Amino acid sequence: MANPDRDESLAEIAHDLRGLVVETLCHAQAGHPGGSLSAAEILTALFFSVMRIDPRRPDWVERDRFILSKGHAAPVYYAALARRGYFPEEMLQTYDELDSLLQGHPDMRCPGVDMSSGSLGQGLSVGLGMALGLRLKAIDARVFVVLGDGELQEGQVWEAAMAAPKFGLDNLVAIVDDNRVQLMGDTAAVMPIEPVAEKWRAFNWHVLEVDGHDPAAIVEACAAAAREKGRPTAIVARTVKGKGVSFMENTHKWHCALVTGDVMEKALTELCVREVR
Amino acid sequence: MVEMVALRDAYGHALVDLGEQDERVVAVDADLASSSKMSLFAEAFPERFFQMGIAEQNMTGVAAGLAAVGFVPFTNSFACFATLRATDQIRTSIAQPRLPVIIGGAYSGLLAGKTGKTHQAIEDIAVMRALPNMTVVAPGDGVEARKAVFAVADYGAPVYLRMTRDPSPVVFEESYDFRIGRAALVREGTDVTVITTGVMVGRAVAAADLLAVEGVSLHLLHVHTVKPLDVAAVVAAAEKTGLVVTAEEHNVIGGLGGAVAEALGEHRPTPMKRVGVADVWSESAANDDLLQKYGLTAGHIVQAARSLMEQRAAPTQP
């Protein structure tokens, strides 16, 4: 598997993605910090280790597919795509601008975006369709869908959760970025969805629970998913909303709050990833 | 004796023939394939038929995923559920990324087998027509239904395909050249233009026959593709007589009547009457009773045409 970053630790890449996220959000004066930062290791593990992809051939038919069902985490998705070489990092500065490929929520016109998303609850169904289609074509690619835990409140997720095991889709992996916080507050208060892992088990999925900020653990869980035959895998990744920036952690206040210049400076100082530009 | 064919029968057989020709064609169902006759495809190609259960939102998303990896999926439910239960899935996962999914709507209009307002669809055209990238096709008879199945599969973009349950008169010849977006001139006439979509074309032909006895000549244009509307054909048909009746088994708001009024309002303002459901919920009853009560018979088209002609004869009267 070609990986230009094989000499760099996944943890370092995730850290770097956080810096890019904060800069992107500040430059755009829009976007969702909390749920982007919580997913940094998940996307790092997928795009820099797990997935069979080739940034030079974003439409390669045999590639693994990725769907960011929690589409509001687009900034960390774009950071990962840029860092992986799908487009130049400078393009991140066009996020949310007129005519940009980097829309507020992911759009398939953007290289590396396999499915448009944004309206919550829809990605797993689409991933299920992709997994069915790839199997029908005898392509051994896998489909990874990242969902938020708040997103699990959408009924369609459970329609898809019911259907995927029926079809024995072992080429489908759902990863829940379980950061326990949503726009209005703690998920437990807004609408409790725990026990998350037990719900997926009850729907006949192969379920793994991991520390969502441990890239190696996510990589290993994805490998275990590949070994599991005859049913899909759900990886419940325990994460911290706003991870890496102390004042953004574990609070709904940074679900979609504005990252001002001051905030960016403080955040980047904490992250210590690069000079403030 | 007019030959009668149910669109759903034509649809089911056409899907099988399409499936034999085109391996990209797959089908997803929300537990209604035997009603729509998609079941014929399921029997012929079990490996390309995916039963998703009573879960239209998931079914619609699955179709988007299948399309994203190169298939041409047909979804299946009653028209009301296919378009309304899963509207946001159609919008976000199909229409916005412009994926070539065919949204199959069975049992459209009022004739939903005595099931009543919950299972009738009188707002589906309006809702689907408002979605950018969405094409709306409502075949008028079995011949068109068959031709439409092949045409939409090659269209390369999202299509809402509106079907009906019960037998309808066959209007078109097998040799008829059906093209998405091109309206069909069914009859040349001089007094009043009638523009139809879906199975109202058969009732409009009957209306034309009734009026011909009185010496009134209807100019009959059939708009199987409500979107994109064949504006040139609609304008030309309006110019032919200067009076336009639209006829659809759908609410008078937002469907064919709305589309024609929009086009004529901009290009060729023309006195109009819209035959359709008068913005009310219907009920469960026998087909003929429903069509009579909710104003969808040949007689209602006749009345609308006469009324326009009377207005023209005495333009100062209200």
Interface residues (C-beta under 8 A of the other chain):
Chain A: V61 R65 D107 M108 D114 M115 S116 S117 G118 S119 G121 Q122 G123 L124 S125 V126 G127 L128 G129 M130 A131 L132 G133 L134 L136 K137 I139 G155 Q156 E159 A160 M162 A163 F167
Chain B: V26 V28 E47 R48 F50 M52 G53 A55 Q57 N58 M59 T60 G61 V62 A63 A64 G65 L66 A67 A68 V69 G70 F71 P73 D88 Q89 R91 T92 S93 Q96 P97
